[in-house]
């Protein structure tokens, strides 16, 4: 069964049962199936792939059926009508420029395939970024919901204690103010979740109920690879660099082709036909076989060759620029990911400390050693620490995605690796 239909059926079922969580792998496949921008890239690729057979067709036998009707007249001629029908064949036997034009077209065929790979990679990067953005907002929203639920109980208890005369009005107001602030934050987070879902829906072309949260930050996703190894992988597998290298090869062939513009062209020709009528009323069938040699004498070769060499220089510079970009990007991402691990560990420690601090503050509050202001401050500190941890994890996830793309590993087959990014 068609995978697109299966995924669509699962999504329809999810909207009814409200239990289905879209995974990153499913979102990626839907994006490749439904995104109009990606479909346009595929259509351009399919159109460009016709350039190679078009170029090669110039080497094949060219056939045409020709017919003519003539009327001759004049004082020295005996007028008459002549008719001729013939089948004419020709085949290029030698053309130096054509040879290298075909070699260039063969390289460009690889360019088009690489460009489709780049378009696929960009689509996966786009849907992954939108997915992680939605997942981050969803996780913060779940945190906000838990905070509001907890604060509702505290505010209710504070109001009950105020009514019972065991606490003062300021304490009840402190908890009520914190609840109002958390409720406002919850509404804002819900808006951000909806906005992120809409962005993702526009890419995958299907409704998004919720996102799969069964993800974990796995440092082995880059297999503890050194920066030097990552650099080698990028230089070997980076699709943008591969495209620029192919464009340089195509430019080399183009220079050679243009330098042979004024070279001899040898063509084999044959014709067979019938004719009758004309001035003398002669008619019959016949034909010929021969070889034609032509040497173009046009003066445009110098300009075309100069243009081709300029394009060659530009292609060489683009290869060098892409190599420099890869070097700086890999170094930056590799060092940032090492720091991310330390930051995440520090944020987890901060959450643990804030949790312990809140528990101690609540105990002291119950015994009268601390007041409600201290409890409110401790709860806010815990919420801030939890949000910072979430943001740190998703920042690291985004960098891993960028590193996978630079090293040529962001593919449909490898998308399941990103399903283990976050916990």
C-alpha positions in Angstrom: 0.0 0.0 0.0 1.2 3.5 -0.7 3.0 4.9 2.3 1.4 8.4 1.8 -2.1 6.8 2.0 -1.2 4.9 5.1 0.2 8.1 6.8 -2.9 10.0 5.7 -5.2 7.4 7.2 -3.3 7.4 10.5 -3.6 11.2 10.6 -7.3 11.0 10.0 -7.6 8.4 12.7 -5.6 10.6 15.1 -8.0 13.6 14.6 -10.9 11.3 15.7 -9.2 9.6 18.6 -6.9 12.5 19.7 -4.2 10.0 20.7 -1.9 9.9 17.8 1.4 11.7 18.1 3.2 12.5 14.8 6.8 11.3 14.8 9.6 13.2 13.1 10.1 10.4 10.5 6.4 10.6 9.6 6.5 14.4 9.4 9.5 14.2 7.1 7.9 11.7 4.7 4.7 13.7 4.6 6.7 16.9 3.8 8.5 15.1 0.9 5.1 13.9 -0.4 3.0 17.1 0.0 5.2 20.2 0.1 4.6 22.3 -3.0 8.0 23.9 -2.9 9.7 20.5 -2.9 7.4 19.2 -5.7 8.6 22.2 -7.8 12.2 21.2 -7.2 11.4 17.6 -8.3 9.7 18.9 -11.5 12.7 21.1 -12.3 15.0 18.1 -11.9 12.8 16.0 -14.2 12.9 18.8 -16.8 16.6 19.2 -16.6 17.3 15.5 -17.0 16.2 15.8 -20.6 19.2 18.0 -21.5 21.6 15.0 -21.7 19.5 12.9 -24.2 18.9 16.2 -26.2 22.7 16.7 -26.4 23.4 13.1 -27.4 20.7 13.2 -30.1 22.9 15.4 -32.2 25.2 12.4 -32.8 22.3 10.2 -34.1 21.3 10.0 -37.7 19.1 12.9 -38.6 16.3 12.1 -41.1 13.9 14.3 -43.0 11.4 13.9 -45.8 11.5 16.9 -48.2 9.2 17.8 -51.1 9.3 20.6 -53.6 7.2 21.9 -56.4 8.8 24.3 -58.9 7.6 26.4 -61.8 10.1 27.5 -64.4 9.5 30.3 -66.9 11.4 32.8 -69.0 12.0 33.7 -72.7 14.9 31.2 -72.9 13.1 28.4 -71.1 10.4 26.1 -71.9 8.2 26.5 -68.9 7.0 23.6 -66.8 6.2 22.3 -63.4 8.7 20.0 -61.6 8.1 17.9 -58.5 10.6 16.2 -56.2 10.2 14.1 -53.0 13.2 12.8 -51.2 14.4 11.1 -47.9 17.5 12.9 -46.7 19.8 11.4 -44.0 22.8 13.0 -42.2 25.1 12.0 -39.4 27.9 14.0 -37.8 31.1 12.0 -38.1 33.3 14.4 -36.3 32.7 17.6 -34.4 35.2 18.5 -31.7 32.9 21.0 -29.9 30.0 18.5 -29.9 32.1 15.9 -28.1 32.8 18.2 -25.2 29.3 19.7 -25.1 28.1 16.1 -24.5 30.7 15.6 -21.8 29.5 18.8 -20.2 25.9 17.6 -20.4 26.9 14.3 -18.7 28.5 16.2 -15.8 25.4 18.5 -15.6 23.2 15.4 -15.3 25.1 14.7 -12.1 24.7 18.3 -11.1 20.9 18.0 -11.4 20.8 14.8 -9.4 22.9 16.5 -6.7 20.6 19.5 -6.7 17.7 17.2 -6.1 19.6 15.7 -3.2 20.2 19.2 -1.9 16.5 20.0 -2.2 15.6 16.8 -0.3 18.2 17.6 2.4 16.9 21.2 2.7 13.3 19.9 3.0 14.4 17.5 5.7 16.2 20.4 7.5 13.2 22.6 7.2 10.7 20.1 8.5 13.1 19.0 11.3 13.5 22.6 12.4 9.8 23.2 12.4 9.2 19.9 14.2 11.8 20.7 17.0 10.4 24.2 17.3 6.9 22.7 17.8 8.2 20.1 20.2 10.0 22.7 22.3 6.9 24.9 22.5 4.8 21.8 23.3 7.2 20.8 26.2 7.1 24.3 27.6 3.3 24.3 27.4 3.2 21.0 29.4 5.4 22.5 32.0 3.2 25.6 32.2 0.1 23.4 32.6 1.8 21.5 35.5 2.7 24.8 37.1 -0.8 26.2 36.9 -2.3 23.0 38.3 0.1 23.2 41.3 -0.5 26.9 41.9 -4.2 26.5 41.7 -4.0 24.2 44.7 -1.7 26.5 46.6 -3.9 29.6 45.9 -6.9 27.6 47.0 -5.2 26.5 50.2 -4.1 30.1 50.9 -7.6 31.3 50.4 -8.9 28.6 52.7 -6.3 29.5 55.4 -7.2 33.2 55.0 -10.9 32.4 55.5 -10.0 30.2 58.5 -7.9 33.0 60.0 -4.6 31.0 60.0 -2.9 33.2 57.4 -2.8 36.8 56.4 -4.2 38.5 53.3 -0.8 39.2 51.9 0.0 35.5 51.7 -3.2 34.8 49.8 -2.5 37.7 47.4 1.1 36.5 46.8 -0.1 33.0 45.7 -3.0 34.5 43.7 -0.6 36.9 41.8 1.7 34.0 41.0 -1.2 31.9 39.8 -2.4 34.8 37.5 1.1 35.2 36.1 1.4 31.5 35.4 -2.1 31.4 33.8 -1.1 34.2 31.5 2.1 32.4 30.6 0.1 29.2 29.9 -2.1 31.1 27.5 0.9 32.5 25.7 2.5 29.1 25.5 -0.7 27.6 24.0 -0.6 30.3 21.3 3.0 29.5 20.5 2.2 25.8 20.3 -0.7 26.5 17.9 1.6 28.8 15.8 4.3 26.1 15.6 1.7 23.5 14.6 0.4 25.7 11.8 4.0 26.2 10.5 4.6 22.5 10.6 1.2 21.8 8.9 2.1 24.1 6.1 5.1 22.0 5.4 3.7 18.4 5.9 0.4 19.2 4.3 -1.6 17.4 6.9 -3.2 18.2 10.3 -0.9 18.0 13.3 -2.6 16.9 16.6 0.5 16.5 18.7 4.1 15.6 18.4 6.0 12.5 19.5 7.9 13.3 22.7 9.7 10.0 22.9 13.0 11.6 22.0 16.3 11.7 23.9 19.5 13.6 23.6 22.0 11.0 22.6 25.6 12.3 22.4 26.5 9.1 20.4 24.5 10.6 17.4 27.9 11.9 16.2 29.6 8.7 17.4 32.1 10.7 19.5 33.7 11.7 16.2 36.6 14.1 16.3 36.5 17.5 14.6 39.1 16.3 12.1 37.0 13.3 11.3 33.8 15.4 10.9 35.8 17.7 8.6 36.8 14.8 6.4 33.2 13.5 6.3 32.0 17.0 5.3 34.6 17.3 2.5 33.7 13.9 1.1 29.9 14.0 1.6 28.8 17.7 1.6 26.3 18.0 -1.2 26.8 21.7 -1.8 30.5 21.2 -2.2 29.9 18.2 -4.5 27.7 20.4 -6.7 30.3 23.1 -6.9 33.0 20.6 -7.8 30.7 19.2 -10.6 30.0 22.7 -11.8 33.8 23.3 -12.0 34.2 20.1 -14.1 31.4 21.3 -16.4 33.1 24.6 -16.8 36.3 22.9 -17.7 34.6 21.0 -20.5 32.8 24.2 -21.6 36.2 26.0 -22.1 37.4 23.1 -24.2 34.2 23.0 -26.3 34.3 26.8 -26.9 38.0 26.6 -28.0 37.0 24.1 -30.7 34.1 26.2 -32.1 35.9 26.9 -35.4 37.2 23.4 -35.9 36.2 21.3 -38.9 32.8 19.5 -38.9 32.6 16.3 -40.9 29.1 15.1 -41.8 28.0 12.0 -43.7 25.0 12.6 -46.0 22.7 10.5 -48.1 19.5 11.1 -50.1 17.1 9.2 -52.1 14.1 10.5 -54.0 12.0 10.8 -57.1 11.3 13.7 -59.4 9.5 14.4 -62.6 8.5 17.4 -64.7 10.5 20.5 -65.0 11.8 22.3 -68.1 12.5 19.1 -70.0 9.8 17.0 -68.5 12.4 14.5 -67.2 11.7 12.3 -64.3 12.9 9.3 -62.3 14.3 8.0 -59.1 17.8 8.5 -57.7 20.0 9.6 -54.8 23.5 10.2 -53.6 25.9 9.4 -50.7 28.7 11.7 -49.7 30.7 13.5 -47.0 30.6 17.2 -46.3 33.3 19.1 -44.5 32.7 22.6 -43.1 35.0 25.0 -41.3 33.2 27.9 -39.5 34.9 31.2 -40.0 32.8 33.3 -37.6 34.7 35.7 -35.3 32.8 34.9 -32.1 35.1 32.1 -30.8 37.3 34.5 -28.9 34.4 36.0 -27.0 32.8 32.7 -26.2 36.0 31.3 -25.0 36.7 34.3 -22.8 33.3 34.0 -21.3 33.8 30.3 -20.6 37.1 30.9 -18.9 35.5 33.5 -16.7 32.8 31.0 -15.7 35.6 28.5 -15.0 37.3 31.0 -12.7 34.0 31.7 -10.9 33.3 28.0 -10.4 36.8 27.5 -9.0 36.3 30.3 -6.5 32.9 28.9 -5.5 34.5 25.5 -4.7 37.1 27.3 -2.5 34.5 29.4 -0.8 32.4 26.3 0.0 35.4 24.5 1.4 36.1 27.5 3.7 32.5 27.6 4.8 32.5 23.9 5.6 35.7 24.3 7.7 34.4 27.2 9.8 30.9 25.6 10.2 32.2 22.2 11.3 34.6 23.8 13.8 31.9 26.1 15.2 29.3 23.3 15.5 31.7 20.7 16.9 32.9 23.1 19.6 29.4 24.3 20.3 28.1 20.8 20.8 30.8 20.0 23.3 29.8 23.1 25.2 26.1 22.2 24.9 26.7 19.0 26.8 28.3 20.9 29.7 25.5 23.5 29.5 22.8 20.8 29.6 24.5 19.1 32.6 24.7 22.5 34.4 21.0 23.2 33.6 20.0 19.8 34.9 21.9 20.5 38.1 20.2 23.9 38.4 16.8 22.2 38.1 17.7 19.7 40.8 19.0 22.5 43.1 15.9 24.6 42.4 13.6 21.7 43.2 15.4 21.0 46.5 15.3 24.7 47.3 11.6 24.8 46.7 10.9 21.8 48.9 13.0 23.3 51.7 11.3 26.7 51.4 7.8 25.1 51.5 8.8 23.1 54.6 10.1 26.3 56.3 6.9 28.2 55.2 4.7 25.6 56.8 6.6 25.9 60.1 6.5 29.7 59.9 10.2 30.3 59.4 9.7 31.8 55.9 6.9 33.7 54.3 4.9 33.4 51.1 7.3 35.7 49.2 10.1 33.2 49.7 7.9 30.4 48.4 6.9 32.4 45.3 10.5 33.3 44.5 11.5 29.6 44.9 8.7 28.5 42.6 9.7 31.1 40.0 13.3 30.0 40.2 12.3 26.4 39.5 10.2 27.3 36.5 12.9 29.4 35.0 15.5 26.6 35.5 13.2 24.1 33.8 12.5 26.3 30.9 16.2 27.1 30.4 17.0 23.3 30.4 14.3 22.8 27.7 15.8 25.6 25.6 19.3 24.3 26.0 18.4 20.8 24.8 16.6 22.1 21.7 19.5 24.4 20.9 21.8 21.4 21.0 19.4 19.4 18.9 19.3 22.1 16.2 23.1 22.1 16.0 23.2 18.3 15.6 20.8 18.7 12.7 23.0 21.3 11.1 26.1 19.1 11.6 24.3 16.1 10.0 23.4 18.3 7.0 26.9 19.6 6.6 28.4 16.2 6.8 25.9 14.8 4.2 24.1 12.6 6.7 20.7 14.3 6.8 18.8 11.8 4.7 15.5 10.0 4.9 17.3 6.8 6.0 19.0 8.7 8.8 16.1 10.8 10.0 15.4 8.2 12.7 18.6 9.2 14.3 17.1 12.6 15.1 14.3 10.8 16.8 16.7 10.2 19.6 17.8 13.8 20.1 15.8 14.9 23.1 14.7 13.4 26.4 
